[in-house]
Each structure stands twice: as structure tokens, then as C-alpha cells.
Amino acid sequence: MENTDLRDAHVLVTGGAGFIGSHLVERLRTHNKVRVLDVMRRDALRPAGLHEHKNVELVVGDVLDPDAVRKAVADTDVVIHLASIAGVDTVMKMPTQTMRVSLLGTANLLDAAHSTGRCQRFVDFSTSEVFGRYAYQVSELDATTVGAVGEARWTYAVSKLATEHLAMTYHRQFQFPAVTVRPFNIYGPRQIGEGAVHHFIVRALRGEPLLIHNDGAQIRAWCYIDDIIDATMLSLTRPQASGHAFNIGNPRSTVTVYNLAELIRRLCGSSSPIQFVRWDHADVELRVPSISKARELLLWEPRFDLEQGLSQTIDWYRHKLGTSR
């Protein structure tokens, strides 16, 4: 993989206090000025001390506020837009806010970044949810799908798919340097809130039951946080990336949710029981990406296999929770 460093840029990261955002701030801060715009509903940034770095500026603000967005974008060269309502459970509780943040927030960011005339790259984070319930080796050219209208689970996917189209129309109409990143099941240290890996590790280290929806036969491809950060950095620096969407995940790390729980239990040395919980809502049954396009245009390749990534993640959680091996 080629050098992925971005240097001497002024970067705005919306949602930069979140899980992926905080890791991007950590990678960018050494050689760039980084401004974080976030409502701070979730905060992985300050507990890691990243806000104290001399090159990091934290602005508490909302992407739904056009004035706050214009001020945050004003003197930046690069925009990385991650701000969204995250987590399936939260999305289902807040479907209206989910769509407003994605649709209106992204429109505010694109308008502001385009208006400055100085934006060199705009990276919009979408979601693998745009592929719906069944997606095996899906490429960027495969048709996206949306669930039934009224099913809260799909409000996030529908709104993200709309923002993908919006970002690409800015590219086509104005030659605006937009890129879309579609993350596939990212995990790693500093993951906050929801997510199977977070749930399984925390409960396994505490000796609590691991709760699995239905029979645990759902299939996912898991991608370690450092790998998506590498891909994002390449999307900022590779000229070929502009105007494209990229699936970012690790097809080699594909397991059922049940087997993921068993693997985490083994790596934690835990005797936690596994419990199956009925789940009557829509769910993703199969999700595995094709990453050929990212390999070709970004020269990117995931470096961490599942067991290696989980081991590093578990070590971080052990330290955070104060549990011993």
C-alpha cells in the first residue's frame, strides 16, 4: 500500500468525536490542522485526549445548523462528513431525526463546501445498509435496495443512499471533488454505543450472557478500524478517487454472528453463556462486500484478519474496563 499521508491541509471532520471520526482525527492531527464539528452525543474524542492536541479544534455544533456549518467549513481544504444518527437501535427510536441529519445535514455541508471554492476533497460516509437484507460480494455497480416504507430500520439506509446521489450530482454538475465511502461492519478500540463486537466483548469480559438476535445465522464481514482509516486517507490523496463510491470492508473476515460470539468468548477466555433473543424487526441476513474497486483505484488492501483485530480490540477493552486476563 502506498503512502497515505495527507499533509499541511486544514480538515473539517463532522462527527469527529465518534468511533471512526476519532480515529481519523488521530491519524490526521500530526501533519494537518483538524477541526471537529460534533454535537457530542457520543464522545470517543475527549476520553482519548485527542481534543487537547495543538492541531485539533473542537467545535460543538450541529450539521443541521447552516450557520454553524458555514463557519466550520469556511477556511478548510478538505471535508470528511461522518455526522449521523448511528446504531440500529437508535435509528429505530429516532427515524425522523435520522433522516433529517443525513438529508439536510449533508445538503448543508455540500452547499457550504462548494461555495468556498477551495474544497479539494469531500468524503461523504454512507453505509453498507444501502444493499438491503441480502448482499453477497456486492460491488459499487450492483443495484442498491431499500426496505419497505414505514420500516424504521431502513430510514438510515434510504437517507444515506440519497446523500450518495447528492454528492455525486455535485461532482457531475460542478466537478466538485466528492467521494463516497461505504463502511462494512467496522470494529475496534474506542467503539462506543451499539454494535455486536462492542456488546460481545464487554459482556464476555464481565462474565455476562452474550445476547444474540434469533438464531445467530446472520452473516457479516468485519473490518478493523485501522483498515478503514487507511482507505479513507487514500480517498483523500488519490486523484482517481474523485467522483467514486467505494465499498470498504474485509471479505476475508466473514463469519456468522453466532461464530463471532464464540470467537470473542474464546479470545476473552470467558465462560459467558450465549443466549438467543427473539428479534421481530427487519435485519440484515447476509452482507459481504466486493472491494475490487478500492483495490484498483485506491490501491488499498485490508491488513488485519479477524482474530488479530479482535485481539487488539479486546486488549483495549480490558484496559478500559480494568479487567485482568
Secondary structure, DSSP 8 states (H G I E B T S, - for coil): -------S-EEEEETTTSHHHHHHHHHHTTTSEEEEEE--SS-SSTTTTGGGSTTEEEEE--TT-HHHHHHHHTT-SEEEE--S--SHHHHHH-HHHHHHHHHHHHHHHHHHHHHHS---EEEEE--GGGG-SEEEEE-TTS------TT-GGGHHHHHHHHHHHHHHHHHHHH---EEEEEE-SEE-TT--S--HHHHHHHHHHHT--EEEETTS--EEE-EEHHHHHHHHHHHHH-GGGTT-EEEE--GGGEEEHHHHHHHHHHHHT----EEEE---S----EEEE--HHIIIII-------HHHHHHHHHHHHHHHHT---
